[in-house]
Amino acid sequence: MIRHLPVLVLAFIASTAAAGSEHGHDCVGYKMGQKIKMQCKNSTNPNDWGPGPICQETGEEMYFLYGVDSFHYCGWDIQTADVYEHLRRLILRDENWACRIGMAPEHDFFIPFNIPVWGVVESDHMHIDNHLNFVFHADAGKIIGAAAYPVRDRFQFAKTGSVLTMHGPIKWFNKQSFMDFTSSSALPTSSGTCVGWLAVVMWCLLSAAVSLGLSGVVYRRYLKPKLIRGVLKTD
């Protein structure tokens, strides 16, 4: 059994590695500069998740680039009375604009955050602060925190048919700190992937197999003959 143990261990390691590769997508993180979109609760149906703010300039969802500090410009088109009412209720804190962003690609695990809207509601129009900051914390291809908050800038006149010129910086921080996130911070680590524990298990099993094998060799080549000689000499 001892003679075949290293072979059995190596076979187990190979099968475990193959199983890990089959599920490798669970370990894949974002790449530096990869486009990331958010999801937000549908204002007409709060039980449904839909796209985030649609930018009037492009007709596309607002997005972020993983790990890349930038400045966003996104025109919010108040094209219907429903959109106007949604913004009005957000200003009055009668609603929360709940959003989320994927922690990693192909994951069903999301980081929650809200998009707050700051302004003043008048009888037939509103004045809305058009500066919105986005902050993200990232670690080895994963997003581990997200927040959005308004900063006083210009309170823009808004009513049905107008476009809010929302803008502001997008800032990425390294892990749980407020240190800048850099390209070196995006490199995967054993704590940031699901292969770290597999490497530890493989190393422990291989070490155990080698130790048992060496123990068997020492016993057969040295201890066993010595014990036999000792018994024969006693007799």
Salt bridges, closest charged atoms under 4 A:
ASP26 OD1 - HIS25 NE2 3.19
ASP69 OD2 - LYS171 NZ 2.90
GLU85 OE2 - ARG88 NH2 2.74
GLU95 OE1 - HIS86 ND1 3.01
GLU95 OE2 - ARG89 NE 2.80
ASP124 OD1 - HIS125 ND1 2.77
ASP153 OD2 - HIS131 ND1 3.04
ASP153 OD2 - HIS167 NE2 2.90
ASP180 OD1 - LYS171 NZ 2.79
